[in-house]
Amino acid sequence: MAEILFYHLEARPLEAVVPQLLEKTLERGWRAVVEVGSSERAEALDAHLWTFRDDAFLPHGLAGEEHEASQPILLTTGTDNPNGANVRFFVDRAVPQDAGTYERLVYLFSGHDPDALAEARLAWKALRDGNAVTYWQQEGDGRWVKKA
């Protein structure tokens, strides 16, 4: 049974939240694959992860580049798992369809996008049976509160 976390972004943007979650993932000794909605967004997130904080480093790469299998964090638009990740993140309108062989899925969606909210509701209904599903909503100060 996979653990599936739904993160409802309200106060802080994706670019502020994803690096923190990826840091926690690496601290646990896990590998991650981050599925994004387009190659342009993958490239933008790639650039952001190199510069998001002066005192931090998140080792990562883009799918299709040399050594993708050895990357602790891999950004992709595909559905495969070339780096053998334990955790799969879904961002920028990439929507989980099933848990696959992952230990954890992390689905981040914007509370300011009605289409993203509708997709999240459908994903919740599709994934809640047979998985440990939790829903986290962001408060105004950026803290996360477990709602379900």
Backbone as ProteinMPNN parsed JSONL, in Angstrom:
{"seq_chain_A": "MAEILFYHLEARPLEAVVPQLLEKTLERGWRAVVEVGSSERAEALDAHLWTFRDDAFLPHGLAGEEHEASQPILLTTGTDNPNGANVRFFVDRAVPQDAGTYERLVYLFSGHDPDALAEARLAWKALRDGNAVTYWQQEGDGRWVKKA", "coords_chain_A": {"N_chain_A": [[0.837, -1.168, 0.0], [0.614, 2.135, -0.913], [1.657, 5.346, 0.319], [-0.078, 8.272, -0.053], [0.105, 11.646, -0.552], [-1.714, 14.563, -0.656], [-1.179, 17.837, -1.465], [-2.425, 20.915, -1.031], [-1.897, 23.833, -2.425], [-1.878, 27.11, -1.294], [-0.962, 29.605, -0.015], [1.825, 29.806, -0.453], [3.939, 29.547, -3.313], [4.498, 26.859, -5.684], [7.261, 26.745, -6.295], [8.424, 27.504, -3.916], [7.72, 25.485, -2.18], [8.317, 22.891, -3.222], [11.244, 22.523, -3.211], [11.734, 22.283, -0.405], [10.278, 19.967, 0.282], [11.609, 18.111, -1.298], [14.152, 18.185, -0.13], [13.559, 17.019, 2.371], [12.862, 14.488, 1.492], [15.307, 13.498, 0.477], [16.755, 13.526, 2.875], [15.673, 11.352, 4.159], [16.848, 9.338, 2.84], [15.796, 8.564, 0.444], [15.109, 8.301, -3.076], [13.895, 10.5, -5.637], [11.459, 11.15, -8.137], [10.265, 13.705, -10.165], [7.418, 14.553, -11.662], [6.406, 16.689, -14.158], [4.22, 19.023, -15.898], [5.077, 19.901, -18.463], [7.861, 20.134, -20.785], [9.052, 22.635, -20.765], [8.389, 23.634, -18.238], [9.734, 21.733, -16.724], [12.386, 22.395, -17.301], [12.44, 24.985, -16.241], [11.975, 24.451, -13.524], [14.226, 22.911, -13.036], [16.283, 24.87, -13.312], [15.538, 26.495, -11.181], [15.922, 24.816, -8.94], [18.666, 24.764, -8.725], [19.248, 27.229, -7.748], [17.617, 28.01, -5.62], [18.196, 28.534, -2.944], [20.916, 30.024, -1.264], [22.515, 28.569, 0.538], [22.068, 25.891, 0.068], [21.886, 22.69, -1.615], [20.535, 20.727, -4.06], [20.931, 17.752, -5.419], [20.29, 16.895, -8.705], [18.73, 16.078, -11.887], [17.716, 16.219, -15.36], [15.348, 14.181, -17.061], [16.371, 12.074, -19.694], [18.864, 13.097, -19.992], [22.41, 12.413, -19.797], [23.385, 9.979, -17.414], [20.977, 9.807, -16.012], [19.884, 7.714, -14.536], [21.374, 7.625, -12.218], [20.725, 9.836, -10.755], [19.704, 11.434, -7.753], [17.419, 12.969, -7.604], [15.101, 13.306, -10.119], [13.849, 15.106, -12.813], [11.014, 15.024, -14.856], [8.838, 14.603, -17.724], [7.66, 12.345, -18.332], [6.229, 9.064, -17.551], [7.742, 7.064, -16.53], [10.255, 5.486, -14.382], [13.182, 6.107, -14.231], [15.329, 6.461, -12.43], [14.937, 4.78, -10.329], [13.276, 5.64, -8.21], [11.855, 6.088, -4.919], [9.877, 7.78, -4.246], [7.386, 9.657, -5.837], [6.738, 12.752, -7.206], [4.121, 14.898, -8.195], [3.568, 17.643, -10.103], [2.579, 20.912, -11.321], [0.238, 20.433, -12.859], [0.547, 17.767, -13.571], [-0.883, 14.665, -13.015], [-1.5, 12.105, -10.673], [-2.152, 8.719, -11.554], [-2.129, 6.103, -10.648], [-0.682, 4.264, -7.902], [1.475, 2.678, -8.482], [4.671, 1.227, -8.033], [5.704, 2.745, -6.044], [6.714, 3.975, -2.804], [5.689, 6.269, -1.818], [3.537, 8.837, -2.971], [3.428, 12.215, -3.93], [1.354, 14.77, -4.388], [0.992, 17.88, -5.657], [-1.005, 20.715, -5.888], [-2.565, 23.669, -7.19], [-4.535, 25.88, -5.307], [-5.658, 28.016, -6.481], [-6.414, 27.521, -9.013], [-9.079, 26.504, -10.737], [-9.376, 24.274, -12.472], [-7.245, 22.629, -11.733], [-8.014, 22.038, -9.121], [-10.344, 20.536, -9.617], [-9.209, 18.343, -10.946], [-7.688, 17.314, -8.852], [-9.677, 16.486, -7.062], [-10.835, 14.384, -8.531], [-8.615, 12.67, -8.709], [-8.246, 12.085, -5.993], [-10.576, 10.572, -5.435], [-10.103, 8.404, -7.131], [-7.762, 7.269, -6.092], [-8.012, 6.768, -3.366], [-8.991, 4.293, -2.423], [-7.473, 1.434, -1.196], [-5.064, 2.631, -0.652], [-3.019, 4.649, 1.542], [-4.194, 7.606, 2.061], [-3.738, 11.075, 2.428], [-4.691, 14.463, 3.074], [-3.447, 17.658, 2.815], [-3.628, 21.019, 3.649], [-2.572, 24.276, 2.86], [-1.937, 26.907, 5.082], [-2.44, 30.475, 5.628], [0.012, 31.448, 6.569], [1.777, 29.719, 5.468], [2.117, 27.298, 6.752], [1.375, 23.782, 7.039], [-1.674, 22.025, 7.313], [-3.221, 19.131, 8.334], [-6.034, 17.904, 6.827], [-7.538, 15.752, 6.072]], "CA_chain_A": [[0.0, 0.0, 0.0], [1.392, 3.374, -1.011], [1.219, 6.532, 1.043], [-0.315, 9.326, -1.038], [-0.113, 12.931, 0.109], [-2.251, 15.643, -1.478], [-0.799, 19.141, -0.927], [-3.249, 21.974, -1.607], [-1.124, 25.069, -2.324], [-2.693, 28.322, -1.156], [-0.225, 30.824, 0.327], [3.176, 29.811, -1.02], [3.937, 28.908, -4.634], [5.156, 25.571, -5.905], [8.711, 26.917, -6.258], [8.849, 27.616, -2.522], [7.371, 24.264, -1.454], [8.964, 21.687, -3.758], [12.596, 22.279, -2.68], [11.68, 21.816, 0.983], [9.834, 18.578, 0.287], [12.685, 17.296, -1.864], [15.187, 18.077, 0.906], [13.103, 16.023, 3.348], [12.92, 13.191, 0.824], [16.711, 13.063, 0.475], [17.146, 13.268, 4.267], [15.208, 10.001, 4.491], [17.596, 8.377, 2.052], [14.984, 8.17, -0.702], [15.267, 8.941, -4.382], [12.627, 11.086, -6.071], [11.208, 11.56, -9.513], [9.291, 14.788, -10.157], [6.731, 14.633, -12.951], [5.847, 18.016, -14.424], [3.277, 19.055, -17.012], [5.664, 20.212, -19.767], [9.322, 20.195, -20.776], [9.414, 24.001, -20.396], [8.308, 23.718, -16.775], [10.826, 20.911, -16.182], [13.608, 23.195, -17.418], [12.34, 26.1, -15.291], [12.166, 23.888, -12.189], [15.638, 22.537, -12.991], [17.047, 26.092, -13.036], [15.19, 26.965, -9.839], [16.505, 23.948, -7.915], [20.09, 25.097, -8.576], [19.429, 28.571, -7.178], [16.523, 28.359, -4.715], [18.74, 29.038, -1.688], [22.376, 30.109, -1.348], [23.188, 27.603, 1.402], [21.514, 24.551, -0.146], [22.182, 22.022, -2.875], [19.696, 19.557, -4.332], [21.455, 17.053, -6.589], [19.189, 16.497, -9.571], [18.95, 16.16, -13.323], [16.544, 16.113, -16.226], [15.209, 12.916, -17.777], [16.912, 12.118, -21.04], [20.266, 13.49, -19.933], [23.342, 11.365, -19.396], [23.424, 9.613, -15.994], [19.67, 9.992, -15.354], [19.629, 6.613, -13.601], [22.096, 7.827, -10.957], [20.286, 11.086, -10.121], [18.84, 11.287, -6.577], [16.161, 13.627, -7.976], [15.008, 13.379, -11.57], [12.693, 15.85, -13.316], [10.57, 14.363, -16.079], [7.454, 14.749, -18.184], [7.205, 10.98, -18.595], [5.638, 8.299, -16.458], [8.658, 5.992, -16.113], [11.015, 5.693, -13.152], [14.537, 5.719, -14.637], [16.324, 6.516, -11.348], [14.536, 3.866, -9.259], [12.801, 6.475, -7.103], [10.89, 5.597, -3.937], [8.841, 8.799, -4.132], [7.069, 10.368, -7.082], [6.045, 14.022, -7.045], [3.331, 15.355, -9.338], [3.434, 19.092, -10.005], [2.293, 21.639, -12.553], [-0.866, 19.767, -13.547], [0.748, 16.332, -13.741], [-1.854, 14.074, -12.091], [-1.269, 10.673, -10.459], [-3.194, 7.802, -12.013], [-2.082, 4.972, -9.721], [0.481, 4.331, -7.01], [2.585, 1.914, -9.031], [5.526, 0.543, -7.062], [6.285, 3.762, -5.17], [6.367, 3.995, -1.39], [4.943, 7.494, -1.549], [3.236, 9.806, -4.026], [3.174, 13.555, -3.41], [0.624, 15.489, -5.432], [0.852, 19.287, -5.309], [-1.901, 21.391, -6.825], [-2.864, 25.047, -6.826], [-5.886, 26.206, -4.879], [-6.104, 29.173, -7.249], [-6.714, 27.032, -10.356], [-10.267, 25.641, -10.644], [-9.169, 23.01, -13.179], [-6.364, 21.805, -10.898], [-8.839, 21.552, -8.004], [-11.218, 19.479, -10.139], [-8.354, 17.172, -11.184], [-7.316, 16.767, -7.545], [-10.842, 15.755, -6.529], [-10.941, 13.117, -9.266], [-7.488, 11.82, -8.295], [-8.551, 11.632, -4.628], [-11.567, 9.491, -5.536], [-9.514, 7.248, -7.81], [-6.618, 6.71, -5.372], [-8.223, 6.566, -1.925], [-9.199, 2.876, -2.105], [-6.275, 0.604, -1.236], [-3.875, 3.425, -0.359], [-3.094, 5.538, 2.708], [-4.307, 8.922, 1.434], [-3.927, 12.207, 3.334], [-4.889, 15.755, 2.424], [-2.819, 18.745, 3.56], [-3.943, 22.331, 3.089], [-1.639, 25.319, 3.292], [-2.536, 28.059, 5.766], [-1.948, 31.765, 5.167], [1.412, 31.645, 6.943], [2.574, 28.697, 4.797], [2.11, 26.016, 7.483], [0.483, 22.743, 6.511], [-2.623, 21.476, 8.256], [-3.83, 17.904, 7.84], [-7.493, 18.059, 6.794], [-8.161, 14.426, 5.897]], "C_chain_A": [[0.892, 1.244, 0.0], [0.796, 4.453, -0.118], [1.089, 7.65, 0.004], [-0.692, 10.603, -0.312], [-0.579, 13.956, -0.919], [-1.895, 16.955, -0.788], [-1.52, 20.234, -1.711], [-2.533, 23.301, -1.388], [-2.057, 26.276, -2.297], [-1.828, 29.565, -1.03], [1.135, 30.91, -0.358], [3.163, 29.071, -2.345], [4.702, 27.59, -4.638], [6.669, 25.694, -5.748], [9.252, 27.063, -4.836], [8.676, 26.301, -1.77], [8.168, 23.045, -1.926], [10.386, 21.495, -3.228], [12.6, 21.761, -1.252], [11.27, 20.35, 1.06], [10.902, 17.647, -0.287], [13.844, 17.146, -0.876], [14.806, 17.017, 1.933], [13.17, 14.614, 2.768], [14.348, 12.654, 0.838], [17.213, 12.765, 1.877], [16.737, 11.866, 4.71], [15.959, 8.919, 3.718], [16.847, 7.882, 0.835], [15.44, 8.895, -1.956], [13.895, 9.467, -4.788], [12.621, 11.29, -7.576], [10.092, 12.604, -9.436], [8.702, 14.884, -11.552], [6.082, 16.001, -13.075], [5.008, 17.979, -15.696], [3.868, 19.315, -18.378], [7.184, 20.267, -19.652], [9.808, 21.6, -20.408], [9.404, 24.171, -18.88], [9.392, 22.867, -16.118], [12.13, 21.698, -16.216], [13.596, 24.36, -16.438], [12.566, 25.598, -13.859], [13.617, 23.455, -11.996], [16.49, 23.752, -12.634], [16.787, 26.583, -11.614], [15.851, 26.124, -8.754], [18.003, 24.19, -7.734], [20.276, 26.374, -7.778], [18.442, 28.932, -6.077], [16.998, 28.911, -3.372], [20.267, 28.995, -1.759], [23.092, 29.018, -0.57], [22.705, 26.17, 1.208], [21.918, 24.016, -1.513], [21.275, 20.807, -2.987], [20.229, 18.873, -5.586], [20.305, 16.508, -7.433], [19.601, 16.583, -11.038], [17.632, 16.049, -14.059], [16.531, 14.744, -16.903], [15.724, 13.103, -19.201], [18.365, 12.554, -21.091], [21.119, 12.296, -19.523], [23.3, 11.184, -17.876], [22.078, 9.819, -15.287], [19.409, 8.92, -14.309], [20.316, 6.824, -12.253], [21.669, 9.099, -10.223], [19.412, 10.807, -8.893], [17.462, 11.903, -6.797], [16.169, 13.768, -9.486], [13.723, 14.095, -11.959], [12.312, 15.269, -14.668], [9.161, 14.797, -16.467], [6.849, 13.378, -18.452], [6.677, 10.292, -17.359], [6.55, 7.192, -15.95], [9.429, 6.397, -14.857], [12.484, 5.319, -13.405], [15.59, 5.757, -13.533], [15.945, 5.628, -10.163], [14.036, 4.577, -8.024], [11.815, 5.739, -6.208], [9.658, 6.495, -3.894], [8.647, 9.462, -5.482], [6.253, 11.599, -6.734], [5.301, 14.338, -8.343], [3.082, 16.841, -9.154], [3.022, 19.663, -11.354], [1.314, 20.889, -13.451], [-0.564, 18.334, -13.993], [-0.084, 15.667, -12.648], [-1.569, 12.582, -11.92], [-2.465, 9.842, -10.92], [-3.285, 6.569, -11.121], [-0.777, 5.042, -8.945], [1.685, 3.574, -7.55], [3.356, 1.196, -7.943], [6.165, 1.515, -6.074], [5.843, 3.569, -3.721], [5.461, 5.183, -1.087], [4.732, 8.279, -2.848], [2.944, 11.133, -3.34], [2.592, 14.367, -4.552], [0.377, 16.918, -4.964], [-0.012, 19.972, -6.359], [-2.282, 22.758, -6.277], [-4.328, 25.215, -6.435], [-6.465, 27.382, -5.638], [-6.477, 28.803, -8.675], [-7.898, 26.067, -10.278], [-10.103, 24.297, -11.348], [-8.271, 22.067, -12.377], [-7.122, 21.239, -9.705], [-9.739, 20.405, -8.453], [-10.419, 18.201, -10.391], [-7.961, 16.51, -9.869], [-8.469, 15.977, -6.937], [-11.007, 14.402, -7.213], [-9.824, 12.154, -8.853], [-7.725, 11.263, -6.895], [-9.503, 10.444, -4.673], [-10.961, 8.229, -6.133], [-8.458, 6.538, -6.962], [-6.894, 6.34, -3.922], [-8.441, 5.109, -1.541], [-7.895, 2.102, -2.264], [-4.979, 1.345, -0.966], [-4.104, 4.24, 0.91], [-3.039, 6.968, 2.174], [-4.53, 9.992, 2.497], [-3.994, 13.495, 2.519], [-4.36, 16.851, 3.336], [-3.15, 20.055, 2.874], [-3.011, 23.367, 3.699], [-2.411, 26.471, 3.928], [-1.909, 29.341, 5.23], [-0.487, 32.02, 5.47], [2.337, 30.59, 6.32], [2.637, 27.366, 5.511], [1.107, 25.06, 6.851], [-0.389, 22.194, 7.621], [-3.272, 20.253, 7.62], [-5.336, 18.031, 7.954], [-8.216, 16.723, 6.629], [-7.082, 13.36, 5.773]], "O_chain_A": [[1.804, 1.372, 0.817], [-0.403, 4.467, 0.158], [2.036, 7.937, -0.729], [-1.666, 10.648, 0.44], [0.087, 14.183, -1.929], [-2.275, 17.163, 0.364], [-1.259, 20.447, -2.895], [-2.558, 23.84, -0.281], [-2.913, 26.436, -3.166], [-1.94, 30.482, -1.842], [1.543, 31.986, -0.794], [2.455, 28.075, -2.491], [5.447, 27.272, -3.711], [7.294, 24.832, -5.13], [10.422, 26.773, -4.588], [9.411, 26.033, -0.819], [8.64, 22.257, -1.106], [10.719, 20.382, -2.82], [13.397, 20.883, -0.921], [11.855, 19.58, 1.821], [11.072, 16.524, 0.188], [14.452, 16.078, -0.801], [15.644, 16.204, 2.322], [13.497, 13.661, 3.475], [14.574, 11.491, 1.172], [18.014, 11.848, 2.061], [17.401, 11.266, 5.554], [15.729, 7.727, 3.923], [17.23, 6.87, 0.248], [16.067, 9.953, -1.899], [12.865, 8.956, -4.348], [13.65, 11.565, -8.192], [9.101, 12.413, -8.732], [9.39, 15.247, -12.506], [5.309, 16.418, -12.213], [5.077, 17.026, -16.472], [3.235, 18.986, -19.382], [7.728, 20.427, -18.559], [10.87, 21.741, -19.801], [10.309, 24.782, -18.311], [9.915, 23.238, -15.068], [12.897, 21.667, -15.253], [14.633, 24.692, -15.862], [13.264, 26.241, -13.075], [14.173, 23.615, -10.909], [17.333, 23.67, -11.741], [17.705, 27.031, -10.927], [16.298, 26.669, -7.744], [18.553, 23.853, -6.686], [21.336, 26.59, -7.192], [18.435, 30.08, -5.634], [16.278, 29.676, -2.729], [20.838, 28.028, -2.263], [24.169, 28.582, -0.974], [22.905, 25.325, 2.08], [22.244, 24.768, -2.431], [21.258, 19.955, -2.098], [20.006, 19.355, -6.697], [19.458, 15.76, -6.944], [20.67, 17.09, -11.376], [16.579, 15.818, -13.464], [17.58, 14.216, -17.273], [15.533, 14.15, -19.82], [19.026, 12.4, -22.118], [20.622, 11.309, -18.979], [23.189, 12.166, -17.142], [22.053, 9.988, -14.068], [18.772, 9.195, -13.292], [19.884, 6.26, -11.247], [22.215, 9.402, -9.162], [18.471, 10.019, -8.983], [16.464, 11.428, -6.255], [17.124, 14.285, -10.066], [12.64, 13.74, -11.495], [13.17, 15.046, -15.523], [8.397, 15.294, -15.639], [5.663, 13.266, -18.763], [6.674, 10.855, -16.265], [6.177, 6.455, -15.037], [9.272, 7.504, -14.342], [12.975, 4.33, -12.859], [16.648, 5.145, -13.681], [16.567, 5.714, -9.105], [14.338, 4.164, -6.904], [11.047, 4.891, -6.662], [8.557, 6.057, -3.56], [9.608, 9.787, -6.179], [5.223, 11.516, -6.066], [5.796, 14.077, -9.439], [2.464, 17.258, -8.175], [3.104, 18.995, -12.385], [1.544, 20.735, -14.651], [-1.358, 17.746, -14.728], [-0.004, 16.059, -11.484], [-1.412, 11.867, -12.91], [-3.622, 10.207, -10.708], [-4.373, 6.053, -10.867], [0.126, 5.8, -9.3], [2.809, 3.814, -7.11], [2.762, 0.62, -7.032], [7.077, 1.134, -5.34], [4.751, 3.071, -3.447], [4.588, 5.116, -0.221], [5.62, 8.37, -3.696], [2.291, 11.172, -2.297], [3.258, 14.619, -5.556], [-0.352, 17.147, -3.999], [0.216, 19.83, -7.561], [-2.317, 22.975, -5.066], [-5.233, 24.756, -7.132], [-7.636, 27.717, -5.463], [-6.821, 29.679, -9.468], [-7.746, 24.94, -9.807], [-10.628, 23.287, -10.88], [-8.502, 20.858, -12.344], [-6.903, 20.092, -9.317], [-9.878, 19.411, -7.74], [-10.888, 17.103, -10.089], [-7.908, 15.283, -9.781], [-8.254, 14.911, -6.359], [-11.284, 13.397, -6.558], [-10.066, 10.961, -8.669], [-7.435, 10.094, -6.638], [-9.263, 9.427, -4.023], [-11.264, 7.118, -5.697], [-8.277, 5.328, -7.097], [-6.078, 5.657, -3.304], [-8.102, 4.722, -0.422], [-7.284, 2.113, -3.333], [-3.902, 0.753, -1.041], [-5.245, 4.49, 1.302], [-1.962, 7.48, 1.87], [-5.394, 9.847, 3.362], [-3.43, 13.596, 1.429], [-4.772, 16.961, 4.49], [-2.976, 20.192, 1.663], [-2.706, 23.335, 4.892], [-3.406, 26.947, 3.382], [-0.949, 29.29, 4.461], [0.189, 32.725, 4.722], [3.534, 30.566, 6.604], [3.151, 26.395, 4.957], [0.133, 25.472, 6.22], [0.082, 21.931, 8.727], [-3.803, 20.323, 6.512], [-5.865, 18.241, 9.046], [-9.38, 16.591, 7.009], [-7.396, 12.18, 5.62]]}, "name": "protein", "num_of_chains": 1, "seq": "MAEILFYHLEARPLEAVVPQLLEKTLERGWRAVVEVGSSERAEALDAHLWTFRDDAFLPHGLAGEEHEASQPILLTTGTDNPNGANVRFFVDRAVPQDAGTYERLVYLFSGHDPDALAEARLAWKALRDGNAVTYWQQEGDGRWVKKA"}
